[in-house]
Amino acid sequence: MARAGTLENPPGMVAIPGGEFTMGSEAAGAFPNEKPAHRVRVASFFIDIHPVTNSDYSKFVEATGYRTMAERPVDWEELKKQAPPGTPKPPDEVLQPGSLVFRATNGPVDLRDMSQWWAWTTGASWKHPEGPGSTVAGRENHPVVHVAWEDAQAYAKWAGKRLPTEAEWEFAARGGLDGKRYPWGDGENPGNRFLLNRWTGDFPWRNDALDGFAGTSPVGSFPPNGYGLCDMGGNVWNWCSDIYRADAFAVRADPEKVCCDPQGPASTRGEAFVPGDPSPPTVPGVERRVTKGGSFLCHPGYCESYRPAARRGTPPDTGTSHTGFRCALDAPQSQDAR
């Protein structure tokens, strides 16, 4: 197998050597959509050391004039495709550009109802993370958020890169530690240190910021994993290229074969309902894309999705306070061990 570092790394990226690993998890606390764990092989590739930052994204916008989905007029004809049949059109004053902003609750709430801490906020975007009046000044080195899948794709294309597949992302997140619970091993807080930015306290109403941050953190604030990658758990969710199906692993896993470079399902057609799927609810049949890594809102008593195996499906037109991305790039495959 090629060793990390044998390829010349593009600026801001790390070479990940091709190899085989166990994708998904059968461990205690694993969600049903992570099962069954199965063997996967990926070819060598490059991946960004850290999520794309506000500074990075601003350079893209300045060079291209790009407007994110959160900044564009709302198209009801497109939006209603994700609503239950017969949903009436909201008033025009409601159909204004914006994004989903996290709002801490005043006390304990039913954790099955995400609407209690997510608020559609007119004027919220990557430049105004909490809505009108907020800015990214002083947060230039924080991950960009409120970017939809299309916005991440547009940046990646401009940068001459692409979004990683879910398999690539998980392989990279594990840092060479096959089968471990976290990117750094099996213990969440070795030496009583926090190794990621997550919610500490009582979600979603009291964050005591014992990890040092109550919101997003500057990239690289915590130690990198074994491949030198930062924020592969916590801080912000990362978009992947794959279409999401909760039953994707059950469909493709074969105990007699290794799955090579999976690109994700071709469609959601025939997707089986998986009880306990942690993904935000959506209308059946509406396409979602995989997000990985968890975020600063993850809490072990709620989702613990900062584990490499954890996965979630998110509507591709949805931007939020805790969703960002990092890019990947193909590597010369002659470097792989055969």
C-alpha atoms as one frame of an Amber mdcrd trajectory, in Angstrom:
protein
   0.000   0.000   0.000   1.242   3.504  -0.750   2.073   5.543   2.307   0.550
   8.956   3.020   2.957  11.571   1.809   4.394   9.609  -1.139   2.333  11.820
  -3.471   3.027  15.510  -3.862   0.248  17.246  -1.986  -1.584  20.117  -3.703
  -1.678  23.231  -1.483  -3.953  22.759   1.510  -4.553  19.075   0.789  -3.261
  15.730   2.038  -2.631  12.579   0.020  -4.671   9.651   1.284  -3.225   6.295
   0.217  -5.596   3.787  -1.348  -6.607   0.993   0.955  -9.282  -1.187   2.492
 -11.328  -0.566   5.624 -14.535  -1.469   7.418 -17.187   1.102   6.513 -20.136
   1.631   8.819 -20.487   0.272  12.319 -22.100  -2.504  14.340 -20.956  -1.022
  17.651 -23.227  -0.010  20.500 -24.881   3.308  19.752 -24.542   2.973  15.985
 -27.612   4.081  14.061 -29.468   1.619  11.796 -28.356   3.494   8.654 -24.716
   2.662   9.496 -25.379  -1.076   9.208 -24.226  -3.542   8.161 -20.554  -2.732
   8.520 -18.816  -3.967   5.362 -15.418  -4.010   3.715 -14.653  -1.230   1.236
 -11.591  -0.367  -0.836 -10.841   3.133  -2.081  -8.202   4.334  -4.517  -5.691
   7.027  -3.566  -7.029  10.567  -3.491  -6.330  13.997  -2.056  -8.581  15.743
   0.446  -8.578  19.193   2.018  -6.836  19.430   5.380  -9.786  21.342   6.813
 -13.265  22.470   5.779 -13.547  25.354   3.331 -13.467  28.575   5.336 -15.323
  31.858   5.049 -12.117  33.374   3.682 -11.823  30.635   1.046 -15.442  31.003
  -0.004 -15.262  34.780  -0.197 -12.445  34.494  -2.749 -14.657  32.240  -4.882
 -17.576  34.678  -4.661 -15.372  37.668  -5.456 -13.914  35.890  -8.493 -17.198
  34.613  -9.906 -20.047  36.721  -8.511 -21.699  33.503  -7.358 -24.875  33.726
  -5.251 -25.687  30.867  -2.928 -29.117  29.287  -2.810 -29.799  31.098   0.464
 -29.315  34.408  -1.358 -31.546  33.693  -4.359 -35.298  34.337  -4.738 -37.353
  31.346  -3.601 -38.862  29.308  -6.450 -42.155  27.902  -5.144 -42.474  25.471
  -8.062 -39.210  23.838  -6.994 -39.871  24.123  -3.275 -43.264  22.446  -3.399
 -41.659  19.295  -4.832 -40.315  18.697  -1.330 -43.608  19.437   0.394 -46.479
  16.980   0.905 -48.936  16.942  -2.019 -51.556  19.648  -1.729 -49.453  21.966
   0.427 -50.788  25.493  -0.189 -48.391  28.173  -1.399 -47.233  30.354   1.508
 -47.656  34.139   1.300 -45.064  35.885  -0.885 -43.617  37.658   2.155 -42.700
  34.241   3.537 -41.059  33.066   0.298 -37.971  35.187   0.768 -34.292  34.180
   0.575 -32.917  32.766   3.795 -31.628  29.705   5.587 -32.098  27.577   8.692
 -30.530  29.109  11.801 -30.033  27.282  15.086 -31.739  28.894  18.070 -31.110
  27.506  21.545 -34.326  26.697  23.394 -35.259  28.125  26.784 -35.170  24.743
  28.443 -35.495  20.998  27.878 -37.635  20.017  24.876 -38.752  16.916  23.009
 -35.650  15.918  21.041 -37.801  14.288  18.373 -38.969  17.715  17.206 -36.114
  19.534  15.452 -38.389  22.470  14.633 -37.987  23.634  18.229 -34.374  24.681
  17.649 -34.272  25.386  13.905 -35.764  28.625  12.597 -36.125  29.621   8.955
 -34.500  33.055   8.966 -34.996  35.490   6.113 -31.677  37.063   5.161 -29.521
  34.339   6.717 -26.673  33.227   4.433 -22.989  32.406   4.517 -22.264  36.143
   4.871 -24.912  36.593   7.586 -24.821  33.353   9.600 -27.337  34.408  12.255
 -29.445  36.522   9.896 -29.497  40.241   9.037 -27.063  42.251  11.116 -24.652
  39.361  11.640 -21.409  39.034   9.683 -18.425  36.731   9.316 -16.041  39.488
  10.420 -13.654  37.865  12.869 -14.706  34.427  11.627 -12.695  34.385   8.421
 -10.971  31.170   9.512 -14.198  29.436  10.562 -15.870  26.938   8.213 -18.297
  28.482   5.760 -21.894  27.490   6.588 -25.338  27.977   5.052 -24.065  26.418
   1.827 -26.332  24.017  -0.023 -24.952  21.008  -1.886 -25.098  22.952  -5.155
 -23.086  25.779  -3.580 -20.421  23.340  -2.437 -20.320  21.758  -5.889 -19.899
  25.174  -7.529 -16.937  26.037  -5.295 -15.295  22.656  -5.878 -15.575  23.030
  -9.656 -14.103  26.543  -9.502 -11.206  25.234  -7.402 -10.555  22.393  -9.864
 -11.650  19.817  -7.292 -14.759  17.799  -6.409 -16.702  16.689  -3.364 -15.474
  13.455  -1.768 -17.524  10.298  -1.930 -18.924   9.070   1.362 -16.458   6.158
   1.310 -13.497   8.481   0.729 -14.659  10.795   3.489 -15.062   8.018   6.030
 -11.745   6.382   5.092  -9.961   9.734   5.486 -11.760  10.516   8.761 -10.541
   7.282  10.314  -6.942   8.412   9.878  -5.684   4.874   9.380  -7.428   3.531
  12.506  -9.720   0.871  11.071 -12.766   0.046  13.168 -12.263   2.701  15.855
 -15.191   4.673  17.217 -13.673   8.144  16.717 -11.073   9.632  14.343  -8.463
   9.317  17.105  -9.417   5.992  18.754 -12.087   4.453  20.978 -12.101   6.888
  23.909 -13.896  10.185  23.364 -11.845  12.288  25.792  -8.402  10.682  26.211
  -6.471  12.411  28.951  -9.661  14.353  29.793  -9.145  16.527  26.679 -11.768
  17.484  24.168 -10.530  16.571  20.689 -13.408  18.108  18.758 -15.949  20.907
  18.786 -19.289  19.506  19.964 -22.144  20.512  22.241 -21.221  20.215  25.912
 -23.972  20.637  28.478 -27.636  19.926  27.833 -28.799  19.979  24.213 -30.423
  22.120  22.859 -30.769  24.674  25.623 -27.552  24.901  27.677 -24.078  24.810
  26.160 -21.363  25.218  28.777 -18.644  25.322  26.076 -16.259  23.062  27.985
 -14.556  22.325  24.663 -13.804  26.038  24.283 -16.511  26.935  21.765 -20.267
  27.517  21.790 -20.561  27.786  17.984 -18.256  27.039  15.071 -14.544  27.114
  15.811 -11.597  28.212  13.678 -10.444  25.287  11.531  -7.542  23.430  13.057
  -8.445  24.318  16.658  -8.122  20.663  17.648  -5.393  18.074  16.946  -5.425
  16.473  13.469  -6.066  12.785  12.928  -3.518  10.240  11.750  -3.616  11.584
   8.193  -3.097  15.174   9.321  -6.737  16.155   8.743  -8.558  18.598  10.994
 -12.225  18.707  12.000 -13.114  15.240  10.708 -15.458  15.076  13.682 -17.547
  17.970  14.966 -17.495  21.673  14.045 -19.581  21.381  10.830 -21.209  18.629
   8.799 -19.508  17.983   5.449 -21.358  17.470   2.168 -20.382  14.380   0.175
 -21.107  13.615  -3.467 -23.318  10.556  -2.833 -27.068  10.376  -3.096 -28.327
   9.296   0.325 -30.308   6.173   1.045 -30.812   5.003   4.601 -30.588   1.400
   3.378 -27.557   1.920   1.122 -25.268  -0.356   3.130 -27.851  -3.116   3.350
 -28.286  -2.996  -0.429 -24.613  -3.159  -1.370 -22.947  -5.116   1.456 -21.727
  -8.587   0.490 -19.818 -10.632   3.087 -18.061 -12.483   0.260 -16.775  -9.385
  -1.562 -14.992  -6.109  -0.969 -16.879  -3.106  -2.351 -14.492  -1.072  -4.517
 -14.756   2.736  -4.734 -18.515   2.984  -4.114 -20.022   6.140  -5.569 -23.331
   5.892  -3.733 -26.767   4.819  -4.990 -27.852   5.797  -8.490 -31.204   6.987
  -7.138 -33.546   6.715  -4.175 -35.955   4.511  -6.136 -36.966   1.512  -4.087
 -35.435   2.891  -0.888 -36.624   0.952   2.145 -37.758   2.798   5.252 -35.202
   2.301   8.022 -36.612   2.812  11.528 -34.312   4.986  13.581 -32.825   6.851
  10.611 -31.372  10.012  12.227 -31.737  12.120   9.070 -34.084  15.122   9.170
 -37.563  14.092   7.996 -38.459  14.757   4.383 -41.089  13.779   1.839 -40.602
  10.160   0.639 -38.793   9.971  -2.695 -37.164  13.408  -2.410 -33.465  13.124
  -3.180 -31.025  13.810  -0.375 -27.228  13.913  -0.285 -24.924  12.403   2.309
 -23.475  14.602   5.035 -20.751  13.320   7.364 -18.819  14.349  10.440 -21.360
  15.829  12.812 -21.101  19.375  14.102 -20.828  21.719  17.059 -24.472  20.836
  17.789 -23.828  17.110  18.280 -24.138  15.723  21.790 -23.555  12.133  22.954
 -27.005  12.082  24.521 -28.634  13.183  21.285 -26.813  12.044  18.144 -23.033
  11.477  18.624 -22.706  11.865  14.853 -19.069  12.946  15.094 -18.154   9.265
  14.758 -16.694   8.467  11.285 -19.372   5.830  10.658 -22.259   8.213  11.319
 -24.149   9.419   8.274 -27.115  11.590   7.501 -29.200  12.508   4.459 -29.856
  16.204   3.838 -31.951  17.847   1.091 -29.430  19.288  -1.385 -31.049  22.733
  -1.392 -30.833  23.078   2.392 -28.249  25.282   4.078 -27.941  25.469   7.857
 -25.851  26.969  10.659 -23.808  23.780  10.927 -23.302  22.478   7.385 -20.140
  23.096   5.357 -17.836  21.002   3.184 -14.308  20.127   2.133 -13.038  19.129
  -1.299 -11.261  16.113  -2.766  -9.177  15.472  -5.839  -8.215  12.356  -7.771
  -4.639  11.124  -7.297  -2.463   9.281  -9.862  -3.620   5.698  -9.451  -0.228
   4.299 -10.436   0.727   5.117  -6.840  -1.689   2.542  -5.428  -0.472  -0.832
  -4.316  -1.829  -3.491  -6.663
